[in-house]
Amino acid sequence: MPLIDRTGRAPQIHAAMEGSEVDVRLTDEQRMLSKTAILIAADLAPDAVGALVSQQKQSRHAAQWAIVAEAGLVGLHVPADLGGGGGTVVDAALVVEQLAGALAPVPYVGAGVWAPALLAHAHAYEATAAVGSGRLRLSPVLRRDLSGLARRGEPGVAFDAQGAHTGLLIDEDSGGLRAVSLGEPTRSIDLTRTLRSVPADASTVDVGVPLGGVLTADSLQRVDAVVLALLAADLLGVMQRALDEAVRYVSHREQFGVPVGSFQAVAHLAAHAATLVEGARSSMWHGAWAADELPTSVALLAARQAKAFCSAAGREVGELTIQMFGGIGLTWEHLSHVRQRRALMTSRVLGDESAQYAAIADERLAARETA
């Protein structure tokens, strides 16, 4: 039985106005969801860098994905009447944060969030339900620079393609989605994710269920808002775990008879990293909430801001925590470089902070010119 009820609506962050205050605390159900995600993430977490080599990931991916799907986490944010879990983007963000923090090598953002969101907006009920149950796994195909979804006829890269049956891209002729065959795995800086090449002439694949109808420009922007917010959650999870592990280390590692965390220079590194993490959390929560509750253009701006802040913060927190680990943090055997690699990859997907701030500026200036 799924841990998440796929027939009812999952809770949201409270946003009811009470006078001049807004309650943005998580609900009891969302705290329970987060705790569930922590347990699942711990079960899927690699115990060493060696567990993330291709052969190891390949041998375990089916069982790992089954755990995620059976818990009802795939397509969690998609409305129940469209074949999803009936939850919110905030709910999905809580799951993404924990899986990313644990470096779980499961394609949750790509196959568990992005693909179901595209299918739902295309009104592909059967396909969304098949993905949610774990019977079908689709990987979004991005442009080779990872800046956005690929179109039919251009070479691309299947993102989060571990165990994927096919890739999912935009067919501009029909205005809908098309499933295509995947090429060989490509080298990636991120050891926790699998990328696969998709040639320009990739053949169409029949996945056994309809892929829905036309995707409007508004629908594609809404999907972008959702994915940007959840990429921000991914970055938050990585930086939060990096900080937690680094603080634990400096609290116990002694030098000159005292914990190195008692040294002012180390404490300042930790304090600065903690400030960045809290700022990232506020940005991400707002972006995730906005993706459900605000008009598309406003939601996209909020998600871009969250992705921008978390991209910059994630890279800096990673560097700070590697410094806190000292010499051991620079070794291949330590997971610090795996976290930093994931943060660097995630920051590039749909654009890093430079791309997001440029898009925000363009949107603001265009609105001012038409005002």
HUQUI-V979859 format. One record per pair of residues at least 24 apart in sequence whose ideal C-beta (glycine too) atoms are under 10 Angstrom apart, sorted by the first residue. I is the first residue (numbers start at 1). J is the second residue. Records with the same first field share a line. If there is no record, write none. Layout:
I->J  J
This chain:
1->70  71  72
2->69  70  71  72  73  74  76  85  132  133
3->32  33  36  37  39  40  70  71  72  73
4->29  32  33  36  71  72  73  74  76  85  86  87  91  95
5->29  72  80  85  86  87
6->72  74  75  76  78  80  83  84  85  86  87  129  132  133
7->80  81  85  86
8->80  85  86  87
9->79  80  85  86  87  88  91
10->72  76  77  80  85  86  87  88  90  91  92
11->87  88  90  91
12->87  88  89  90  91  288  289  292  293
13->88  89  90  91  93  285  286  288  289  292  293
15->90  289  292  293
24->90  282  285  286  289
26->90  91  94  285
27->90  91
29->87  91
30->87  88  90  91  93  94
31->94
33->71  72  73  76  87  90  91  92  94  95  98
34->91  93  94  95  97  98
35->94  98
36->71  72  73  94  95  98
37->68  71  73  91  92  94  95  96  97  98  99  101  102  104  108  237
38->94  95  97  98  99  101  102
39->71  98
40->64  67  68  70  71  73  95  98  99  102  104  106
41->68  95  97  98  99  100  101  102  103  104  106  108  237  241
42->98  101  102  104
43->67  102  104
44->68  98  99  102  103  104  105  106  108
45->98  99  101  102  103  104  105  241  335
46->102  103  104  105  191  192  335  338
47->335
48->333  334  335  338
49->103  191  331  332  333  334  335  337  338
50->332  333
51->103  105  191
52->103  105  190  191  192  193  335  338  341
53->191
54->162  185  191  194
56->105
57->105  106  162  163  191  192  193  194
58->162  163  185  194
60->105  106  162
61->105  106  107  137  162  163  164  194
62->134  137  162  163
64->104  105  106  107  162  163
65->106  107  108  111  112  134  137  162  163
66->134
67->104  106  134
68->95  99  104  106  107  108  111  112  134
69->106  111  112  131  132  133  134  135  137
70->133  134
71->95
72->132  133
73->99  106  108  112  113  132
74->106  108  111  112  113  115  116  128  131  132  133  134  137
75->111  112  113  115  116  117  119  120  128  129  130  131  132  133
76->108  112  113  116  132
77->112  113  116  117  120  226  229  230  288  291  292
78->113  116  117  119  120  121  128  129  131  132  226
79->120  128
81->120  125
82->116  117  119  120  121  122  123  124  125  128  129  212
83->116  119  120  123  124  125  126  127  128  129  130  131  132  133
84->116  117  119  120  125  128  129  131  132
85->116  132
87->292
88->288  289  291  292  293
89->113  117  225  226  227  229  230  233  287  288  289  290  291  292  293  299  303
90->229  233  284  285  287  288  289  290  291  292  293
91->288  292
92->116  117  226  229  230  233  288  291
93->226  229  230  232  233  234  236  237  284  285  287  288  289  291  306
94->233  237  285  288
95->230  233  237
96->229  230  231  232  233  234  235  236  237  284  288
97->230  232  233  234  235  236  237  238  240  241  281  284  288
98->233  237  240  241
99->192  233  234  237
100->192  230  231  233  234  235  236  237  238  239  240  241  339  342  343  346
101->233  234  236  237  238  239  240  241  242  244  245  339
102->192  237  238  241
103->190  191  192  237  238  241  335  338  339  341  342
104->192  237
105->162  190  191  192  193  194
106->160  162  163  192  193
107->137  138  139  140  158  159  160  161  162  163  164  192  193  194
108->160  230  234
109->140  159  160  193  227  230  231  233  234  346  349
110->137  138  139  140  141  142  158  159  160  161  162  164  167  168  193  194  195  227  349
111->136  137  138  139  140  158  159  160  161  162  163  164  165  168
112->137  160  230
113->140  160  223  226  227  229  230  231  233  234
114->138  139  140  142  149  159  160  168  223  224  226  227  230  231  349  350
115->139  140  159  160  164  166  167  168  177
116->223  226
117->219  222  223  224  225  226  227  230  291
118->149  168  169  170  176  177  211  212  215  219  220  223  226  227
119->168  177  209  210  211  212  215
120->212  219  222  223  226
121->177  212  213  214  215  216  218  219  220  222  223  226
122->168  175  176  177  210  211  212  213  214  215  216  219  223
123->176  210  211  212  213  214  215  219
124->176  177  207  209  210  211  212  213
125->209  210  212
126->207  208  209  210  211  212
127->168  177  179  207  208  209  210  211  212
128->209  211  212
129->209
130->207  208  209
131->165  168  207  209
134->163
135->165  208  209
136->164  165  166  179  207  208  209
137->161  162  163  164  165  166  207
138->164  165  166  167  168  177  179  205  207  211
139->163  164  165  166  167  168  169  179  182  194  195  196  198
140->164  167  168  169  170  177  223  227  349
141->166  167  168  169  170  178  179  180  182  196  197  198  202
142->167  169  195  198  348  349  350
143->169
144->186  197  198
145->348  351  355
146->195  345  346  347  348  349  350  351  352
147->348  349  350  351  352  355
148->220  224  349  350  351
149->177  215  220  223  224  227  350
150->180  198  200  202
151->178  200
152->177  178  180  200  201  202  204
153->200  201  202
154->198  199  200
155->183  197  198  199  200  201  202
156->180  182  183  196  197  198  199  200  202
157->182  183  186  188  195  196  197  198
158->182  183  185  186  194  195  196  197  198  202
159->188  193  194  195  196  345  349  350
160->190  192  193  194  195  196  349
161->185  186  193  194  195  196  197  198
162->192  193  194  195  196
163->194
164->194  196
165->205  207  208
166->198  202  203  204  205  206  207
167->196  197  198  202  205
168->207  211
169->198  202
170->215  220
171->204  211  214  215
174->211  213  214  215
175->213  214  215  216  217
176->210  211  212  213  214  215
177->210  211  212  213  214  215
178->202  204  205  211
179->203  204  205  206  207  208  209  211
180->204  205
181->205
188->341  345
189->337  340  341  342  344  345  348
190->338  340  341  342  343  344  345  346  348  349
191->335  337  338  341  342  345
192->238  338  339  341  342  345  346
193->341  342  345  346  349
195->345
216->296
217->296
218->295  296  297
219->296
220->296
221->296  297  299  300  303
222->291  292  295  296  297  299  300  303
223->291  296  300
224->291  296  299  300  303  304  307  350  359
225->287  288  290  291  292  294  296  297  298  299  300  301  302  303  304  306  307
226->287  288  291  292  299  300  303
227->291  303  307  349  350
228->284  287  288  291  299  300  302  303  304  305  306  307  308  310  349  350  351  356
229->283  284  285  286  287  288  289  290  291  292  299  300  302  303  304  305  306  307  310
230->284  287  288  291  303  306  307
231->284  287  303  306  307  310  311  346  347  348  349  350  351
232->280  281  283  284  285  286  287  288  303  304  305  306  307  308  309  310  311  313  314  346  347  356
233->280  281  284  285  287  288  306  307  310  346
234->284  307  310  314  342  343  345  346  347  349
235->280  284  306  307  309  310  311  312  313  314  315  317  318  342  343  346  347
236->277  278  280  281  283  284  285  306  309  310  313  314  317
237->280  284  310  314  339  342  343  346
238->310  314  317  318  338  339  340  341  342  343  346
239->273  276  277  280  281  310  313  314  315  316  317  318  320  321  339  340  343
240->273  274  277  278  280  281  314  317
241->321  335  339
242->273  277  314  317  318  319  320  321  322  324  325  329  335  336  339  340  342  343
243->269  270  273  274  276  277  317  318  320  321  324
244->277  321
245->321  324  325  329  334  335  336  339
246->270  273  317  318  320  321  322  323  324  325  326  329  336
247->273  274  321  324
249->321  324  325  326  328  329  334  336
250->321  324  325  326
253->324  325  326  328
255->326
260->324  326
261->324
265->323  324
266->323  324  326
267->324
268->320
269->317  319  320  321  323  324
270->320  321  324
271->320
272->316  317  320
273->313  316  317  318  319  320  321  323  324
274->317  320
275->313  317
276->309  310  312  313  314  315  316  317  320
277->310  313  314  317
278->313
279->309  310  313
280->306  309  310  311  312  313  314  317
281->306  310  313
282->306  309
283->307  308  309  310  313
284->309  310
297->363  367
298->363
300->359  360  363
301->356  359  360  363  364  367
302->360
303->350  356
304->350  351  353  355  356  357  358  359  360  363
305->353  356  357  360
306->356
307->346  347  349  350  351  352  353  355  356  359
308->347  351  352  353  354  355  356  357  358  359  360
309->353  356  357
310->343  346  347  353  356
311->343  344  346  347  348  349  350  351  352  353  354  355  356
312->347  352  353  354  356  357
313->343  347  353
314->339  340  342  343  344  346  347  352  353
315->340  343  344  347  352  353
316->343
317->343
318->342  343  344
319->343
